[in-house]
Amino acid sequence: METTLNVRGMTCGHCESAVKGALEDVEGVQGVEVSLDAGTVNVIYDETTANIESMREAVEEQGYDVVV
């Protein structure tokens, strides 16, 4: 499964690394691609073990907002 998260607050390489790392730690996430310019994160995941809510929580724990 693939989804795109709109993330507010990412402005630099550190932001990109923090968001990417947090999502990669979510069980079932198989791939993460961050676009700072667009403010989006494309996530490929196994829907049997990961869900949008767990991904949103992981990003928000890093201090960024996920906009639905």
N, C-alpha and C positions, 0 to 999 in steps of 0.2 A: 504494500500500500504506500501511497505517496501523498504528502500534504504540504502546503505552504503556510508558514506562520508569519504574520506581520508583527515585527518586534520593534518597539519604540525604545530609543535611548542608546542604540549602538552607534558609536562615532569613530572607533579606532580599531586597530589590530587587536588590542587587549580585549575589547568588547567582543570582537569576533571569536577570539579564542575561548573566552569565558562561556559564551553561549554554545559554541560548538562542543566544548568539553562537557558541559552540563547535559546536553542532549545525548551525546555519545554514551554517557553513563546510565541513561534510561534503558532498562532491560527491553530488548526487542528492537531498538533503533539500529538500523543497518547502515545508514549513510546520512551525512549532514552537509549541506552546502549553504554558506552564509553569503548574502549580498549586502554589504554595508550601504552602498549607494541606494538600493531599492528598499532597504529596511526589511528584508524578507529572509526567511530561512526555509529551504526545501529539505524535507525530512522523508527518508525512505524507512519504513518500519514494518515489523510483523504485527498485524492487527490482533493476533491471538495473545500477545504478551505486552504490547504497548498501546497507549491511546492518547488522544489529543490532550486530555486533562493532565496526564502524568508529564507530558512534554511541556505544557504550559507551566506547571508547578516548578519544574526544573529550571526553566528560563527565569521565572519570577523570583526564585530563590537567589539568582545571581544579581537581582536588582533591576531587571528590565521588564517592560510591560508587553504582554501579548495582546494584540488588538484583534478582536473577532470580526 
